[in-house]
Amino acid sequence: MRFFARQPPDSDLIAGLLAGGIQRRQCEDRLYQKYDYLIATGTRKHRLQEDDCASAYSDTILTVIEHILAGHFEGRSELATYIYQIFNNKCIDLIRKKSTQRDQVHQAVSLDDSLLQLPDSARSIVQQLIAQSDVDRLRSLIGKLGEKCRDMILAWGEGYSDEEIARQLNYNTASVAKTSRLRCLERLKELYR
Amino acid sequence: MNDLELIDDYFSGRLPVEERARFETSLQTNSQLADAVAFYLLARQAAQNEARANQKARFETLRKKSASVRPMPVRSRIALAACLLLVLGLGGYWFFQQQTPSATELADQYIQQKYSRLTTTMAEKSDSLQLGVNLYNDGKLTEAGAVFSDLLHRQPNDDRALKLAGLVSLRTGRYDQAIIFFHRLGEQTDLFANPGLFLEALTRLKRGQPTDNHQAEVLLKIVIGHNLEGKAEAEELIRKL
């Protein structure tokens, strides 16, 4: 009975996220459930629709998970405070979006971080090529890959390592998982061309 | 090593420094490699977006599933617990009230138990009193009342006659008259035991006029305070008022 259910401490959730695999997935869900009262808070405080607040809250949790996995969350504030601040900002973004009709405020994933790895001269070339590409078409093509390939590409997109992908999808080694993943990427590339 | 593997190793930080530099140099001149890098990054973004959309859908399912059994925030739990306690308290009080008789019911019980039948010793030597008590015990209250009235006509301050006449009036529902008899009895200060005030209080509880409860309470407090006859019963009655 959830009325009497005890919520796990944040430290356990963070440790579970960092542990990866099935434990990570369970901790993602539990983290989402632990602070989902913020949806009602956002609805009341910002006078937003519940569905909009729920979407902003989901984005918040996904962003927080990314920050934890990337080591950006250093524990200088309570996790609850950290989540609340991000959620509040996302709600404000949502209000701005509604008032200015500006789209893509929830464009949570950016290419910037990856591009920054490239030297300046190479970066501009790649940027131009990306600008001419169609990410939405590529997304729809992921759905056309076989189930195993699709799961593998999505796990890669979620940031799982080849070791974790091997465990989740029953490959013998990380190396085999990596080879399979790159083959799936090749197939996607062929579909895209 | 094909292009995608090389690119994957580059962005995963697995390439040695020399190969990394060679990769970056060839990227500026090799359009096929640049195209593959663009595809790789775009594919990763697409995968991230798709994965994120799937995760959001999973969260949405969780939200809908838990909506019906949503754990309550602490403040709501406290409020609910307070409401439950209040309901239980009120329910318990109501149940207690149902189980315990009211002051009027107690007065009824007391009159029934103590005065439905009189002991003959009350009459002592007086033939008239003895006759009245016998009639009273036989349930002939009107006749008994006539005997006690006649006696009071002759001896207006006879404490026994006042008490018995008052009891007849009380049991026949003539509360106003009973109060007069008991009040007169209560005013007598030279008696060893005087139940006048207590009986007047009982009668007022039975009559139930607007000020009767308050006056009965005052009388009962006097009975308790002065340790008069009926003190124990008065204490029980006053708890009910």
Contacts between the chains, C-beta under 8 A, distances in Angstrom:
chain1	res1	chain2	res2	distance
A	1	B	69	7.6
A	2	B	66	6.9
A	2	B	69	4.7
A	2	B	70	7.2
A	2	B	71	4.6
A	3	B	69	7.6
A	3	B	71	6.0
A	3	B	72	6.5
A	3	B	77	7.8
A	5	B	71	5.9
A	7	B	71	7.9
A	28	B	55	7.2
A	29	B	58	7.5
A	29	B	59	7.8
A	29	B	62	6.0
A	32	B	59	5.0
A	32	B	62	6.0
A	32	B	63	8.0
A	33	B	62	6.3
A	33	B	66	6.2
A	36	B	62	8.0
A	36	B	63	6.3
A	36	B	66	7.2
A	36	B	70	7.8
A	37	B	73	5.4
A	39	B	63	7.3
A	54	B	59	7.9
A	54	B	60	6.7
A	54	B	63	5.7
A	55	B	56	7.0
A	57	B	59	7.9
A	58	B	55	7.4
A	58	B	56	4.4
A	58	B	59	4.4
A	58	B	60	6.9
A	59	B	56	7.4
A	61	B	59	6.8
A	62	B	52	5.8
A	62	B	55	5.8
A	62	B	56	7.1
A	108	B	52	6.2
A	109	B	45	5.7
A	109	B	48	4.4
A	109	B	49	5.7
A	109	B	52	6.6
A	111	B	41	5.7
A	111	B	42	7.9
A	111	B	45	5.7
A	114	B	11	6.3
A	114	B	41	5.2
A	114	B	44	6.9
A	115	B	41	7.1
A	117	B	10	7.7
A	117	B	11	6.3
A	118	B	24	7.0
A	118	B	27	7.2
A	118	B	37	7.7
A	119	B	24	5.1
A	121	B	28	5.4
A	122	B	24	5.7
A	122	B	27	4.2
A	122	B	28	5.5
A	122	B	34	7.3
A	122	B	37	7.9
A	125	B	27	7.0
A	125	B	28	6.7
A	125	B	34	5.0
A	126	B	27	7.5
A	126	B	34	5.9
A	126	B	37	5.2
A	126	B	38	5.1
A	126	B	41	6.9
A	129	B	34	6.1
A	129	B	35	6.0
A	129	B	37	7.8
A	129	B	38	3.5
A	130	B	38	5.0
A	130	B	41	6.4
A	130	B	42	5.8
A	133	B	38	6.4
A	133	B	39	7.6
A	133	B	42	5.0
A	135	B	42	5.7
A	135	B	45	5.8
A	135	B	46	5.3
A	135	B	49	7.0
A	138	B	42	5.8
A	138	B	43	6.1
A	138	B	46	4.0
A	139	B	46	4.5
A	139	B	49	5.8
A	139	B	50	5.1
A	141	B	46	8.0
A	142	B	46	6.1
A	142	B	47	6.4
A	142	B	50	5.3
A	143	B	50	7.8
A	153	B	43	7.6
A	153	B	47	4.9
A	153	B	50	7.8
A	154	B	47	6.0
A	154	B	50	6.0
A	154	B	51	4.6
A	154	B	54	6.5
A	155	B	51	7.7
A	156	B	44	7.3
A	156	B	47	5.7
A	157	B	44	6.7
A	157	B	46	7.6
A	157	B	47	2.9
A	157	B	48	4.3
A	157	B	49	7.6
A	157	B	50	6.2
A	157	B	51	3.8
A	157	B	52	7.7
A	158	B	48	7.6
A	158	B	51	4.5
A	158	B	55	7.4
A	178	B	8	7.6
A	182	B	2	7.7
A	182	B	4	5.2
A	182	B	5	5.5
A	182	B	8	6.3
A	185	B	4	5.4
A	185	B	8	8.0
A	185	B	40	7.3
A	185	B	43	6.0
A	186	B	2	7.9
A	186	B	4	6.3
A	188	B	43	5.9
A	189	B	4	7.5
A	189	B	36	7.9
A	189	B	39	5.6
A	189	B	43	7.5
A	192	B	39	6.9
